[in-house]
Amino acid sequence: MTQNDSNQDSPRLGTLAVHAGEEQYLAERATQVPVFLSAAFGYENVEEWLEVALGRAQGHIYSRNTNPTIAAFEEKVRQLEGAEAATSFATGMAAISNTLFALLKPADRVVSLKDTYGGTNKLFIEFLPRYQIKVALCDTTDAGAVEAAISEDCQLLYLETPTNPTLKVVDIARLAQAAHQQGAIVVVDNTVGTPINQNPIALGADLVIHSATKFLGGHADALGGVICGRRDLVEQVYHYREINGAALDPMSAYLLLRGMKTLELRIERQNRSAMQIAQFLEAQPSVELVNYPGLESSPGHEIAKRQMRGYGGMLSFQLKGGFEAVKKFLAQLRYAHLAANLGAVETVAGPPATTSHVEETVEERAAMGIPEGLVRYSVGIEDVNDLIADLAQALAKIG
Ligand SMILES: *Cc1c(COP(=O)(O)O)cnc(C)c1O
């Protein structure tokens, strides 16, 4: 677990993405953080070992708990989110499930949204109720309904914004305030937003979660998850994770760390391209609806303008011909991997049925307001003119 002990003046995000968290781990004059592939760390004597074990001296004991490469990754995320502390996990879902199971107990009540990420929704509807944890899932864009649910009873408010795959925007500051009045903990999944576009902690969140597999790593070659925020809460979740065992792997931590060096560059490009593509799609007759918070037509635009610095690299759109049209359209795309991930340097596209909500049935997706005729399109760093031409030719083929 990584914590902030000093009060340095803060460099800007693009600089943090490149340098933050690395300096103390640059062994042997390396300019890159080494991959510490060591399960355990040895000591000269038991006294020295005990000092580290008891937390009285800095150091590492066993890589299920902490590891230098992983610590560098956590530190970079911590600084980018402006958090007190950070800890990491094998995957984004490990980060989410460990956080919920570490902070909740029987009879507690979670308030969340109908369209969180599919795996998160499964925790809410299938796993938490097994432990007598109550879950209230509210209409994602009805802030009044969320506030009402919070005031009834709430120990933890769990938000995701923008949502995956319908890009709905939730007012973090407003709902965090309502939750704090009830003494509840506020957790925000910032995977789609990224720390370049929004910092939920500055808006009132206590904990921020990322699937690092997506935009943070950016290269679709490593899985990982991370949480950061209030130190006391991160410590509780870290304690659960060191026993639960869902630790990040040092090789993955290295890949994520390397990917994050270009985070600001990639996000700037992806923000710009996604906006252009959203505007292009909105003008196409075969497209029923485009979901992108940057569009003035988007219901979440006003809130997004207040709480985000950029509107992100992911959008979704509905084709007039439903799921049949989606299947035909996707097969025509030249520059998009048809795959389950998002946030990569390559454009990635797919329907919710095989991506964000593969865990749900058709009926469950319908109940969540996720149409089968939807295409999720995660914009890569390719030249935007090529992407638009590609979309145009694929749309032309479905007529
Ligand atoms: C992918 C994703 C997750 C889960 O992350 P994994 O690394 O796949 O476990 C959680 N939340 C959101 C918003 C995601 O897109």
The ligand as a MOL file (V3000), in Angstrom:
LIG
                    3D

  0  0  0     0  0            999 V3000
M  V30 BEGIN CTAB
M  V30 COUNTS 15 15 0 0 0
M  V30 BEGIN ATOM
M  V30 1 C -13.7430 -3.4350 -17.1540 0
M  V30 2 C -14.4100 -2.6950 -16.0720 0
M  V30 3 C -14.3980 -3.1690 -14.7570 0
M  V30 4 C -13.7720 -4.5080 -14.3870 0
M  V30 5 O -12.4020 -4.5190 -14.5890 0
M  V30 6 P -11.5470 -5.8670 -14.9090 0
M  V30 7 O -10.1480 -5.3890 -14.9190 0
M  V30 8 O -12.0370 -6.4060 -16.2180 0
M  V30 9 O -11.8280 -6.8160 -13.8050 0
M  V30 10 C -15.0010 -2.4070 -13.7770 0
M  V30 11 N -15.6050 -1.2380 -14.0630 0
M  V30 12 C -15.6480 -0.7510 -15.3120 0
M  V30 13 C -16.3270 0.5470 -15.5690 0
M  V30 14 C -15.0550 -1.4570 -16.3540 0
M  V30 15 O -15.1130 -0.9730 -17.6090 0
M  V30 END ATOM
M  V30 BEGIN BOND
M  V30 1 1 1 2
M  V30 2 1 2 3
M  V30 3 2 2 14
M  V30 4 1 3 4
M  V30 5 2 3 10
M  V30 6 1 4 5
M  V30 7 1 5 6
M  V30 8 2 6 7
M  V30 9 1 6 8
M  V30 10 1 6 9
M  V30 11 1 10 11
M  V30 12 2 11 12
M  V30 13 1 12 13
M  V30 14 1 12 14
M  V30 15 1 14 15
M  V30 END BOND
M  V30 END CTAB
M  END
